[in-house]
Amino acid sequence: MARPHKLRLADGSVIELEPSDMRSWFEKGLINADTPVQVPGSNTWSTLSQVTDLGGGARRRAAAQSRPAATPSRPSSAPVNRSAPLSSSGFSARGGAQRREYVEPSPWPRRLVIGGAVALALSAVAFTSGWWLPAIEKMVASFRGRDDSSERDAAAKAEDEMQRRHRLAVQEAAQQLPHLRTDTIELVMASSAVGVLDPSEVFRRAYEAAGRGLPALDRAEAQELSGLNSALSSSLSARERVRLADYIERVRGRRPTSPPEDAEMARLVGRAATAMNPTRRARLQALFAKVVASALAAPPPVAQLPGDDAAAATR
């Protein structure tokens, strides 16, 4: 029985074939005449054409295969006999070369590794939450505190601006309307939705409220107020007294007046009140405060009138 020969293929691999199989491989173009062959019992390599008689047709094929352009085919194109059992060297029991099929590795090991890493990361986050979560909450609270502080500052600035405007408006009205006390002016402004009024508007609203609040005076106070109004208008010309009386009647009757007319009448009364005796002017302010407060449904402010010190001392 012929012993198998060793053949070194073009890719460097070494296989064993019997002489009949070598001829078959040669005819199929899997090996050529220059393929290194090692005969049994020898340690040297020869060529296929040196150890095997390839025959006439085989010689022509060997000559064609030995040309430089010829490239030996890789044994991977050899037909695979799937029915033949494989030996440990990768050859079938009948001597034919047999390819092992490539089996793609399962993706599950990689998935398990990734899943385990994710689980460990989540566990680490959960176990360390007692350390980093309070810090984050504190940081968020500090940012919220800054926002709340900014809103409070903005609201405080807006409130300060409104208070400043109100204070300036009250001061201006007190200068132009000396027959009204400061608390009476603030009460008139508070009765409006705006809260800040021009002196002429305060003047008109105060006279309108005074007309509605006259029932709050007793008979003696009503007569006193009438006398003080006469003293107020005594410094005006006859024409100015007529115009002022007509204006006051229209205001108390809630008939329309124009802003220029309001401003002009306010100047007339302011000039006349400045010319009054300070004691009588203070009494006029007190009676105006009472009737205006009564009309605006607010208790009149406690005011000390001239002569009240002596009365308080006798109590």
matplotlib code that plots the C-alpha trace (Angstrom):
import matplotlib.pyplot as plt

x = [0.0, 1.4, 2.4, 1.1, 3.5, 3.8, 2.9, 3.5, 0.7, 1.0, -0.3, 2.4, 0.3, 1.5, -0.8, -0.4, -1.8, -1.4, 0.0, -3.4, -4.8, -1.9, -2.6, -6.3, -5.4, -3.0, -5.6, -8.0, -5.5, -5.2, -1.4, 1.1, 4.4, 6.4, 4.6, 7.1, 6.8, 8.5, 8.5, 8.0, 11.2, 13.0, 13.7, 14.3, 11.8, 11.4, 8.9, 5.8, 7.2, 10.4, 8.6, 5.6, 5.2, 2.6, 2.3, 2.2, -0.9, 0.2, 3.6, 1.9, -0.2, 2.9, 4.7, 1.7, 1.5, 5.2, 4.9, 5.3, 1.8, 0.3, -0.8, -1.6, -5.0, -5.5, -6.6, -9.6, -11.4, -11.2, -14.5, -15.7, -16.9, -19.3, -20.2, -16.6, -15.5, -12.7, -9.4, -7.6, -5.4, -8.4, -8.4, -11.0, -10.5, -10.3, -7.4, -9.3, -8.8, -11.7, -12.4, -13.7, -16.8, -16.5, -19.0, -19.7, -19.2, -22.3, -23.0, -24.3, -21.0, -20.4, -23.9, -23.5, -20.3, -21.9, -25.0, -22.9, -20.9, -24.1, -25.6, -22.4, -22.5, -26.1, -25.3, -22.5, -24.7, -27.4, -24.9, -23.2, -26.4, -26.2, -23.0, -23.7, -27.5, -27.5, -24.8, -26.9, -30.0, -28.1, -26.7, -30.2, -31.6, -28.9, -29.8, -33.5, -32.6, -30.7, -33.7, -36.1, -33.7, -33.6, -37.3, -37.6, -35.0, -36.9, -40.2, -38.6, -37.1, -40.5, -42.2, -39.5, -40.0, -43.8, -43.4, -40.9, -43.4, -46.2, -44.1, -43.1, -46.7, -47.9, -45.2, -46.1, -49.8, -49.2, -47.2, -49.9, -52.9, -52.2, -55.9, -55.5, -53.4, -50.9, -53.0, -56.1, -54.1, -52.9, -56.5, -57.6, -54.8, -55.5, -59.1, -57.9, -56.8, -53.6, -52.5, -50.5, -52.5, -51.6, -52.3, -55.2, -56.8, -56.4, -58.0, -61.1, -61.6, -61.2, -63.9, -66.2, -65.7, -66.2, -69.6, -70.6, -69.2, -70.8, -73.5, -70.7, -70.4, -72.6, -74.4, -71.6, -68.9, -71.0, -71.3, -67.6, -66.7, -68.9, -67.2, -63.7, -64.7, -65.8, -62.5, -60.7, -62.3, -62.1, -58.6, -59.9, -61.4, -65.1, -64.7, -62.5, -65.0, -67.8, -65.8, -64.7, -68.3, -69.5, -66.7, -67.3, -71.1, -70.3, -67.8, -70.2, -72.9, -70.5, -70.6, -67.6, -64.7, -61.6, -58.0, -56.9, -59.9, -59.0, -55.4, -56.5, -59.0, -56.4, -54.0, -56.7, -57.5, -53.9, -53.0, -56.0, -55.2, -51.6, -52.9, -55.1, -54.2, -52.3, -54.7, -57.8, -56.0, -55.3, -59.0, -60.0, -57.6, -59.2, -62.8, -61.8, -60.1, -63.3, -65.7, -63.4, -62.7, -66.5, -67.1, -64.4, -65.7, -62.6, -62.4, -61.0, -57.4, -57.0, -55.8, -54.9, -56.6, -55.6, -56.8, -56.9, -53.8, -55.7, -58.7, -56.5, -54.9, -58.2, -59.4]
y = [0.0, 3.4, 5.7, 9.3, 12.1, 15.5, 18.5, 22.2, 24.3, 27.9, 29.3, 27.5, 24.7, 21.1, 18.2, 14.5, 12.9, 9.5, 9.4, 8.9, 11.8, 14.0, 13.3, 14.1, 17.4, 18.2, 17.5, 19.8, 22.6, 22.5, 21.9, 22.3, 20.7, 23.0, 22.2, 21.0, 17.3, 15.3, 11.5, 9.1, 8.5, 11.6, 14.9, 16.8, 18.6, 18.0, 19.2, 17.3, 16.8, 15.2, 12.5, 11.7, 10.9, 13.4, 11.9, 13.9, 15.9, 16.3, 17.6, 20.2, 21.2, 21.3, 23.6, 25.9, 25.9, 26.7, 30.0, 33.1, 34.3, 31.1, 31.3, 28.1, 27.9, 27.8, 24.5, 26.2, 25.8, 22.0, 20.3, 19.5, 16.1, 16.7, 13.0, 11.8, 11.7, 14.1, 13.0, 15.0, 16.6, 17.9, 15.1, 12.6, 9.0, 8.5, 11.0, 14.0, 17.4, 18.6, 22.3, 23.1, 25.4, 28.7, 29.1, 32.7, 33.1, 33.7, 37.4, 36.5, 36.5, 40.1, 41.1, 39.5, 41.5, 44.8, 44.1, 43.2, 46.5, 48.5, 46.8, 47.5, 51.1, 51.5, 49.8, 52.1, 55.1, 53.8, 53.0, 56.4, 58.4, 59.3, 61.2, 63.0, 63.5, 65.9, 68.0, 68.2, 69.1, 71.8, 73.2, 73.3, 74.9, 77.6, 78.4, 78.6, 80.8, 83.1, 83.2, 84.0, 86.6, 88.2, 88.3, 89.7, 92.4, 93.3, 93.5, 95.5, 97.9, 98.3, 98.8, 101.4, 103.2, 103.3, 104.5, 107.2, 108.4, 108.4, 110.4, 113.0, 113.3, 113.9, 116.5, 118.3, 118.3, 119.5, 122.5, 123.5, 122.7, 124.3, 124.0, 120.1, 118.1, 115.5, 112.7, 114.0, 114.1, 110.5, 109.4, 110.9, 109.3, 105.9, 106.1, 106.0, 102.9, 104.6, 105.7, 108.6, 111.8, 115.2, 118.1, 119.4, 115.9, 115.7, 119.2, 118.2, 114.8, 116.5, 119.1, 116.4, 114.2, 117.2, 117.9, 114.3, 114.4, 117.5, 115.6, 114.3, 117.8, 119.0, 122.4, 124.4, 122.8, 123.3, 127.0, 127.2, 125.7, 128.1, 131.0, 129.7, 129.2, 132.9, 133.9, 131.8, 133.5, 137.0, 137.5, 136.7, 139.2, 139.2, 137.5, 134.8, 134.2, 133.7, 131.3, 129.3, 129.1, 127.9, 125.3, 124.0, 123.6, 121.6, 119.4, 118.6, 117.9, 115.5, 117.5, 117.3, 119.7, 120.1, 119.4, 123.0, 124.3, 122.0, 123.3, 127.0, 126.6, 124.7, 127.7, 130.1, 128.2, 127.6, 131.2, 132.2, 129.5, 130.7, 134.2, 133.0, 133.2, 130.0, 129.2, 129.6, 127.6, 124.7, 124.7, 124.6, 121.7, 119.8, 120.3, 119.3, 116.1, 115.2, 115.6, 114.0, 111.0, 110.6, 110.6, 108.1, 105.6, 105.9, 107.1, 110.6, 110.8, 112.1, 115.7, 118.1, 121.4, 124.8, 125.0, 121.2, 121.3, 123.3, 121.0, 117.9, 119.4, 119.9, 116.3]
z = [0.0, -1.0, 1.8, 1.8, 0.7, 2.4, 0.3, 1.1, -0.3, -1.6, 1.7, 3.7, 5.1, 4.9, 4.1, 3.4, 0.2, -1.4, -4.9, -6.5, -4.6, -5.6, -9.3, -8.8, -7.0, -9.9, -12.5, -10.7, -10.5, -6.7, -6.8, -9.6, -10.8, -8.6, -5.4, -2.8, -2.0, 0.7, 0.0, 2.9, 4.9, 3.5, 5.1, 1.9, -0.3, -4.0, -6.6, -7.6, -11.2, -9.7, -7.6, -9.8, -13.5, -14.6, -18.2, -21.5, -20.8, -17.3, -18.5, -20.7, -17.7, -15.6, -18.1, -18.2, -14.5, -14.2, -16.1, -14.0, -14.7, -13.3, -9.7, -7.8, -6.5, -2.7, -1.3, 0.1, -3.2, -2.9, -2.8, 0.6, 1.4, 4.3, 4.6, 5.2, 8.8, 9.7, 11.3, 13.9, 11.2, 9.2, 6.4, 5.6, 6.1, 2.3, 2.1, 0.8, 2.4, 4.5, 5.4, 8.9, 8.8, 10.6, 13.3, 14.5, 18.2, 20.3, 21.2, 24.7, 26.5, 25.4, 26.3, 29.7, 30.3, 29.3, 31.4, 34.4, 34.0, 33.8, 36.9, 38.8, 37.8, 38.9, 42.2, 42.8, 42.1, 44.5, 47.3, 47.1, 46.8, 50.5, 49.7, 46.4, 46.6, 49.6, 47.8, 44.7, 46.6, 48.5, 45.3, 43.7, 46.9, 46.7, 43.1, 44.0, 46.9, 44.6, 42.3, 45.2, 46.5, 43.0, 42.9, 46.3, 45.5, 42.3, 44.2, 46.9, 44.3, 42.7, 46.0, 47.0, 43.7, 44.3, 47.8, 46.6, 44.0, 46.6, 49.1, 46.5, 45.3, 48.9, 49.5, 46.3, 47.1, 50.7, 49.3, 46.8, 49.0, 52.4, 53.4, 53.6, 56.1, 54.9, 56.3, 54.4, 51.2, 51.7, 52.4, 49.1, 47.2, 48.9, 47.6, 44.0, 42.2, 41.1, 44.6, 43.2, 42.1, 40.9, 43.3, 41.1, 41.2, 45.0, 45.2, 43.2, 44.9, 48.4, 47.7, 46.2, 49.3, 51.6, 50.1, 50.8, 54.3, 55.6, 57.6, 59.8, 61.4, 64.1, 63.8, 65.5, 63.3, 60.2, 61.0, 61.8, 58.5, 56.6, 58.4, 57.6, 53.9, 53.9, 55.4, 52.9, 49.9, 51.4, 49.9, 46.4, 44.0, 43.4, 40.0, 41.5, 44.4, 41.8, 39.8, 42.9, 44.2, 40.8, 40.6, 44.1, 43.3, 40.2, 41.9, 44.8, 42.3, 40.5, 37.3, 35.0, 35.2, 33.1, 34.4, 33.6, 35.6, 38.5, 38.5, 38.3, 41.3, 43.3, 42.8, 43.9, 47.1, 47.9, 47.6, 49.8, 52.4, 52.7, 53.4, 56.3, 60.0, 60.9, 63.7, 61.5, 58.8, 61.2, 62.2, 58.5, 57.9, 60.9, 59.7, 56.1, 57.5, 59.3, 56.5, 53.9, 56.2, 56.7, 53.0, 52.2, 54.9, 57.1, 60.6, 60.7, 62.0, 65.5, 65.1, 67.8, 67.0, 68.4, 72.0, 72.5, 74.8, 77.4, 77.1, 77.5, 80.6, 82.3, 81.8]

ax = plt.figure().add_subplot(projection="3d")
ax.plot(x, y, z, "-o")
ax.set_aspect("equal")
plt.show()
